[in-house]
Amino acid sequence: MTRNAEWPSRFGDHEHPQVIPEPDDIRRGAPAPWSELAPAQRTGFTLELVVNRLRASGRTFDISAIPGDPVEMAAVADGAFQPITRKSAVLVALFEEDGETHVILTRRSFKLRSHRGEIALPGGRSDGQETPIQTALREAKEEVGLLTSTVEPVGWLSPIVTFASGSAIWPVIGVLEGRPTLTADPAEVERVFTTSLAELVADEAFLEERWRRENVRPGVDQEGYFPIYFFQVPGDIVWGATARMLTELLCVVTGVEWPEARRVWS
């Protein structure tokens, strides 16, 4: 793996059980989008503030519906256009505790066939004609025992689309009245835990790397690199699609530009 000589290993000696499929060519990426914010601007993310900033960005259901047409999602798509046939949804479940908003995360079972051991938001494949909201709520109940009646769906984040494989993931944001009692389904989830948004935007919690693979993919820069986001959480690392969703959420909450808004996926 090629790395800049003065660049230490990812998050220093931080240990985690995941095996991340890294390419041979990796460069340091950009600083965290919120890196210029003062410490006082990175705390105090109440649930009211989070929802208000989502609403101001046009990402709440009282302002707009979640994007559903592939044409609407072209800006965040990987691959050439083709009909979406595989649909999934995840739940970005938020609750407030001691004046800070927290999000529910899981570590996928190492027994699963794909994405084993990765940190993820509760979610999965849609059944039949389910809407993204229905899928996200059902999967959260199945995976971590989150009762549907305790979740108020309030908004959405940008869907992640892979046109090359005809698949898409819709992130649905739901709010809870307080910290829930959660029970992981061992067939799918090894661990369920929470972290605050303030912890995710703290110094040294975020890292962007730029990866380059032999097979060129959409969204790369002129040298063939594309960004991959990472978050350090206790005992693990969040990366890939989940980190991309959290980065968008945190950009909205902190009031800074979401880097993906500037990328050209063609």
N, C-alpha and C positions, 0 to 999 in steps of 0.2 A: 504494500500500500504506500503510495507516494504522499508524503506530507511535508509541509514547510518545516525546515529544520528547527526554527525556534518555537514551533507550535507543540505544546505538551499533549499528552493523550487526552481523550475526551473526558472532561470533568475530572481530571487528575486521577486519583486512586479510587474514585467512586465505583463501588462494586454493584453488579446487577447480573441476573441469571440469563438474560436474553443473549441469543446469538444473532447479531445484526449482519445482514448480507451486504457487506460493504464492497464497493468496487475497488479496483487497484489504484484509481486516481482520485484523490480527495484533496480539496483546498479549504482553507479557512474562508468562511462566509462573512456576511455583514454583521455588525453589532445588532443586538436586540432592537426592534423598532422603537421601543420605549426607553432606550438607554440614556437619552438626554433628559428624561424627566427627573425632577428632584425626588428624594426619598419620600417626602410628604405627599407626592402625587401618585405614589405606588401603593398606598394603603387606604383604608376607609372605603372599600368597594362594597357598599351596602347593596342589598338586593334591589332596593328602589332605584339606586343610582344605575345599576347594571341594566335594568329593564328600561329606564328612561333613555339611556344611551343607545340601546338597541333600537328603541322606537325612533330616536332622532336619526339613526342611520337607515331607517326604512326596513328593519328586519323583524318587526313584530306583526302578528297576525291582524291587529286592528288597523295596520297601515297597508300591508300587502300580503298576498299569499306566498307560500313557499314556491320558488321556481319549480315548474313541472315539465316544461317543454324543453327538449334538448337544445333547441335553438337559443333559449334563454341562458343555457348553461355553457355555451361555447367558450366563454372567457375563462372558465376553470376546467376545461376538458383536456384530457390526455389522449391524443390520437385523432385520426381522421373521423369525420362524422359518420355515424351509422346508428340505426334505431337502438334505443335502450331496451334490452330484454331482461337483464338481471338487475333487480331493484332491491336495495337495502336501506335501512334507516338506523340511526343511533340516537340515543337520548342524552342531551347535555343537561343533566339534572342538577339544579342549583338550589342551595339553601343558605340562609344567613346564620352565622354564629359569632357572637362577640363583635358585631359590627363588620364582619367580613363575609363575603360570599365564597362558598365552597362548591366544588364540583365532584361528582362521584366518578371514580375510575375503577377499572378492573384489570387484573392480569389474566389473560386467557390461559386456559389449561394447556399444559405441555403435551397432552394426549391428543389435541386436535390436529387435523390434517394440515391446516394452513394457519399462518400467523401465530403459531404456537408460542406461548410465553410472552406475547406482546402486551403492552399496556393499551387498553382500549376503553372507549365509552360503551356502556351497555347498548346492545343492538344486534341486528342480524338481518337475514333475508326476509323480504316481504312474502306473505302468503296470498295467493290469488290476487284479488283487486284491492288489497289493503292500501290505505293512504299511508304516507310517511309517518304521520302522527300515530295511527293505529299500530303500525309495525314497531315504532320506537317504544311505545307504552307496553305492548305485549312482550317484547324482548326483555325490557327492563324488569318486568315482573318475573319472567321465566329465569333470567340469569341471576338476579340479585334479590328477588323477593320484594321489589318495590311496588307497593299497591297502587294501581292505576288511579284510584279515587283520591290519592294524596298528591297527585301531580297536576298542575295547571299548565298546559302547553301555552307558551306566550310568544314564541318566535322561532327564528331559523337562522342557520348559517349557510354559506354557499355550498351547494352540493358538490361533491367530488365525482367527476365523471371520467370514465375511461372508455372513450368511444371505440378504441381498438378492440376491446372485449365486450362492448355493448353493456357495460355495467355502470351503476351510479349509486352513491351513498348520500342520503339526505339527512343532515343533522337537524334535529328538532330540539329546541330549548324549552325546558319545563322547569317551573319553580315549585318548591316545597315549602310548607309552613315552618319546618324545622328539621333538625337532623333526623333522618329516618333510621329505623331498625332494618338492617340488611342481612340477608343470608345467601351466600353464594351457592349456586348449583355446581357441585364438583365436576359434573360431566363437561361443563363449559368454562367455568371460572375457578381459578386457583386462589385468587385473592381479590377482595373488594375493599377499597379504601377511599378516602377523600383528601383533597388538598385545597387550600384557599387560593383564590386568584392572586392575592398579594404575594404568596409564596412563589408563584410561577413567574411574577415579574420582578422578583428580587434580583439583586446583583448575582451573577454567576449561575443563575438557574437556567438560563437559556443559551443555546448555542446554534448557530447556523453553519452548516458545512455545504460546500459545493462539490457535487459528485459528477463524474463523467464515466459513462459506460461505453463499451464498444459499439453497441447498437444505439444510434442517436434517437432520442425521443423528443416529442414536442415540448416547447417551453424552455429549451436550452439557450444559453447565450452564444455569442459569436465563436467562442472556443469550445462549445459543446458541453458546458457545465450547467447543472440545474441545482436549485437550493433544496436542502433537506434540513428540517428543523428538529431540535432536540430540547427536552426539558429534563432537568435532574429532579427526581422525586425520591423520597426516602426508600432505599432498597431497590431502586429501579430507574429506568430511563423511558421517557415518552418520546416517540419519534414517528415518522411516516405520516399517514393520513390523520391520526389522532392529534399529533403535534401541529399539523397544518390547521385543523379546525380550532384548536385552542389558541393558536396564534391569531387567527382572525377575531375570535371572541375578545382576546386581550387587547388587540388594537382598537376595537370598537370601545371597549370599556375605558381604556386609557386616553382615547381621543387622538391617536396617532394613525398615520396612514398604514393600511394593510399592504405589505409588499406584493402580494399576489395581484393586487389591483393594477399594477404596472406591467405585469408579464404579458407577453404575446405568445399565445398557444397555437402557433401555426407553422 
